[in-house]
């Protein structure tokens, strides 16, 4: 039964929920920012031409910048993870207590 749900997309892993949440947060911020920037008042029911073109430009700019940011993140992330692993490995080696060396001449 569970496999059937997963195939149908009814049961999603937690990472997909986080992705959806992150997408909705970005979308809501973008909507609010562009609306505040482009719509000075609510005196009429619809958007006029300048408001509509401003919103399209604003949203387009934010989407393009987000795409560039994500591309840079995807490109740089493997190197950052590798560096973090090396730093963690080095800190584990330096924090392990070393046994005192014994020299027969000191006895």
C-alpha positions as CSV (number, residue, x, y, z in Angstrom):
1,X,0.0,0.0,0.0
2,X,2.8,2.5,1.0
3,X,4.7,1.8,-2.3
4,X,1.5,2.5,-4.3
5,X,1.2,5.8,-2.5
6,X,4.8,6.7,-3.2
7,X,4.4,5.9,-6.9
8,X,1.3,8.0,-7.1
9,X,3.0,10.9,-5.4
10,X,0.7,10.8,-2.4
11,X,3.4,10.3,0.2
12,X,6.3,12.6,-0.2
13,X,9.6,12.6,1.7
14,X,10.2,15.5,4.1
15,X,12.8,17.0,1.7
16,X,10.0,17.7,-0.8
17,X,8.0,19.4,1.9
18,X,10.9,21.6,2.7
19,X,11.4,22.4,-1.0
20,X,7.7,23.4,-1.3
21,X,7.9,25.5,1.8
22,X,11.1,27.3,0.6
23,X,9.5,27.9,-2.8
24,X,6.3,29.3,-1.2
25,X,8.4,31.6,1.0
26,X,10.4,32.9,-2.0
27,X,7.2,33.3,-4.0
28,X,5.4,35.2,-1.2
29,X,8.4,37.5,-0.6
30,X,8.7,38.2,-4.3
31,X,4.9,38.9,-4.6
32,X,4.9,41.3,-1.7
33,X,8.1,43.1,-2.8
34,X,6.9,43.6,-6.3
35,X,3.4,44.6,-5.3
36,X,4.7,47.2,-2.9
37,X,7.1,48.6,-5.5
38,X,4.7,48.6,-8.5
39,X,1.2,49.2,-7.2
40,X,1.0,52.6,-5.4
41,X,-2.6,52.4,-4.5
42,X,-5.8,50.3,-4.9
43,X,-8.0,53.0,-6.4
44,X,-9.1,50.8,-9.3
45,X,-10.1,47.2,-9.6
46,X,-7.5,46.1,-12.1
47,X,-3.9,46.9,-12.9
48,X,-3.1,49.6,-15.4
49,X,-0.5,49.1,-18.1
50,X,2.4,50.7,-16.2
51,X,1.6,48.6,-13.0
52,X,1.4,45.4,-15.0
53,X,4.7,46.0,-16.9
54,X,6.4,47.0,-13.6
55,X,5.2,43.8,-12.0
56,X,6.3,41.7,-14.9
57,X,9.8,43.3,-14.9
58,X,10.1,43.0,-11.1
59,X,9.1,39.4,-11.0
60,X,11.2,38.6,-14.0
61,X,14.3,40.2,-12.4
62,X,13.8,38.3,-9.2
63,X,13.3,35.0,-10.9
64,X,16.4,35.5,-13.1
65,X,18.5,36.5,-10.1
66,X,17.2,33.5,-8.1
67,X,18.1,31.2,-11.0
68,X,21.6,32.7,-11.1
69,X,22.0,32.3,-7.4
70,X,20.9,28.7,-7.4
71,X,23.2,27.9,-10.4
72,X,26.2,29.4,-8.4
73,X,25.1,27.4,-5.3
74,X,24.9,24.1,-7.3
75,X,28.3,24.8,-8.8
76,X,30.0,25.8,-5.6
77,X,28.3,23.4,-3.2
78,X,30.5,20.2,-3.9
79,X,33.7,22.2,-3.1
80,X,32.2,23.6,0.0
81,X,31.1,20.2,1.2
82,X,34.5,18.7,0.5
83,X,36.2,21.6,2.4
84,X,33.9,21.1,5.3
85,X,34.6,17.4,5.4
86,X,38.4,18.0,5.4
87,X,38.1,20.6,8.2
88,X,35.9,18.2,10.3
89,X,38.3,15.4,9.7
90,X,41.3,17.6,10.7
91,X,39.5,18.8,13.9
92,X,38.7,15.2,14.9
93,X,42.3,14.1,14.5
94,X,43.6,17.1,16.5
95,X,41.1,16.6,19.3
96,X,42.0,13.0,19.9
97,X,44.3,12.6,22.8
98,X,47.7,11.1,21.9
99,X,49.3,8.6,24.1
100,X,52.5,9.9,25.8
101,X,55.6,8.5,24.2
102,X,57.8,6.3,26.4
103,X,61.5,6.5,26.0
104,X,63.7,3.9,27.8
105,X,66.4,6.5,28.6
106,X,64.1,8.5,30.7
107,X,63.4,5.6,33.1
